Amino acid sequence: DESTGTIGKDCFNQVENNEENRRRYRELLFTSDKVVAENISGVILFHETLYLSTRDGVPFVKVLKEKGYIPGIKVDKGVVPLGGTDGESTTQGLDGLAERCAQYKKDGVQFAKWRCLLKIGPETPTFQAMFENANVLARYASICQQNGLVPIVEPETPTFQAMFENANVLARYASICQQNGLVPIVEPEVLCDGEHDLYTAQKVTEQVLAFTYNSLSDHHVYLEGTLL
């Protein structure tokens, strides 16, 4: 699910990062030996990749399905600064998500992914960040399920403010996905960066997940129809 910029940094050090080279690279992956499909159940696509084809004109979605992969899609629009916090963030992309999920479902996608980013620090995550990100994840998951998609939930850690905000964003995303028949992947990602110990990482992760699933419940997301 690498974006255009990310794939350029990760894969194309000595090759021009253009659509044709990205298409050729992904065709190489998607047309690999069928034994690979025996160990991978799903493939998360970027928007551009969903509508590309092999050099013979076969849509990538068709190639994946014929090999036994379940196609998914990254639906968030990236992280943005969360106002009132010291460098924390929330995730954008809820605007127009229902329409995008409905179209993705028609185009063969079965699940979606949305990532929220949370950092561990001396004063983070704040309540605001945990609350916001939990709500965002819950809304995303609800939208996915309403559209027939399975939401993948991926939270990364945070302040209370950041956890609150990101939980709400994830909840809205999940709700939209489910309304459009997509399975939402809910991703509240807790970063391992920093000097904190394992106990702190465990404690923060537990808080983030508690915020996220409370928000998913508040947004009436069908929890059994989501992926964490």
ChimeraX attribute file (.defattr): number of C-alpha atoms within 10 A of each C-alpha:
attribute: neighborCount
match mode: 1-to-1
recipient: residues
	/A:1	18
	/A:2	16
	/A:3	15
	/A:4	16
	/A:5	9
	/A:6	11
	/A:7	14
	/A:8	17
	/A:9	11
	/A:10	9
	/A:11	13
	/A:12	15
	/A:13	10
	/A:14	7
	/A:15	10
	/A:16	11
	/A:17	16
	/A:18	11
	/A:19	13
	/A:20	12
	/A:21	13
	/A:22	21
	/A:23	18
	/A:24	15
	/A:25	13
	/A:26	18
	/A:27	19
	/A:28	12
	/A:29	11
	/A:30	20
	/A:31	14
	/A:32	12
	/A:33	11
	/A:34	12
	/A:35	9
	/A:36	15
	/A:37	15
	/A:38	11
	/A:39	9
	/A:40	11
	/A:41	12
	/A:42	16
	/A:43	17
	/A:44	20
	/A:45	23
	/A:46	16
	/A:47	16
	/A:48	13
	/A:49	22
	/A:50	20
	/A:51	12
	/A:52	20
	/A:53	18
	/A:54	16
	/A:55	11
	/A:56	6
	/A:57	8
	/A:58	11
	/A:59	16
	/A:60	22
	/A:61	23
	/A:62	14
	/A:63	17
	/A:64	17
	/A:65	13
	/A:66	11
	/A:67	18
	/A:68	16
	/A:69	21
	/A:70	18
	/A:71	23
	/A:72	30
	/A:73	27
	/A:74	20
	/A:75	28
	/A:76	20
	/A:77	14
	/A:78	15
	/A:79	15
	/A:80	14
	/A:81	14
	/A:82	20
	/A:83	14
	/A:84	11
	/A:85	18
	/A:86	14
	/A:87	14
	/A:88	27
	/A:89	28
	/A:90	30
	/A:91	24
	/A:92	21
	/A:93	16
	/A:94	22
	/A:95	11
	/A:96	9
	/A:97	20
	/A:98	23
	/A:99	14
	/A:100	18
	/A:101	32
	/A:102	24
	/A:103	14
	/A:104	25
	/A:105	23
	/A:106	13
	/A:107	13
	/A:108	15
	/A:109	26
	/A:110	26
	/A:111	34
	/A:112	36
	/A:113	33
	/A:114	31
	/A:115	30
	/A:116	35
	/A:117	27
	/A:118	31
	/A:119	27
	/A:120	24
	/A:121	16
	/A:122	11
	/A:123	12
	/A:124	24
	/A:125	27
	/A:126	24
	/A:127	19
	/A:128	25
	/A:129	34
	/A:130	38
	/A:131	27
	/A:132	31
	/A:133	42
	/A:134	39
	/A:135	33
	/A:136	37
	/A:137	43
	/A:138	39
	/A:139	30
	/A:140	42
	/A:141	45
	/A:142	39
	/A:143	36
	/A:144	43
	/A:145	31
	/A:146	25
	/A:147	31
	/A:148	25
	/A:149	36
	/A:150	34
	/A:151	43
	/A:152	29
	/A:153	32
	/A:154	22
	/A:155	29
	/A:156	21
	/A:157	31
	/A:158	34
	/A:159	29
	/A:160	25
	/A:161	26
	/A:162	37
	/A:163	42
	/A:164	28
	/A:165	31
	/A:166	41
	/A:167	41
	/A:168	33
	/A:169	34
	/A:170	46
	/A:171	38
	/A:172	30
	/A:173	43
	/A:174	47
	/A:175	34
	/A:176	35
	/A:177	41
	/A:178	33
	/A:179	24
	/A:180	27
	/A:181	26
	/A:182	34
	/A:183	35
	/A:184	45
	/A:185	33
	/A:186	34
	/A:187	27
	/A:188	32
	/A:189	20
	/A:190	23
	/A:191	16
	/A:192	15
	/A:193	10
	/A:194	10
	/A:195	10
	/A:196	12
	/A:197	9
	/A:198	10
	/A:199	9
	/A:200	13
	/A:201	17
	/A:202	12
	/A:203	10
	/A:204	24
	/A:205	22
	/A:206	12
	/A:207	18
	/A:208	34
	/A:209	23
	/A:210	17
	/A:211	28
	/A:212	36
	/A:213	23
	/A:214	19
	/A:215	30
	/A:216	33
	/A:217	15
	/A:218	14
	/A:219	23
	/A:220	17
	/A:221	32
	/A:222	19
	/A:223	19
	/A:224	8
	/A:225	21
	/A:226	27
	/A:227	20
	/A:228	15
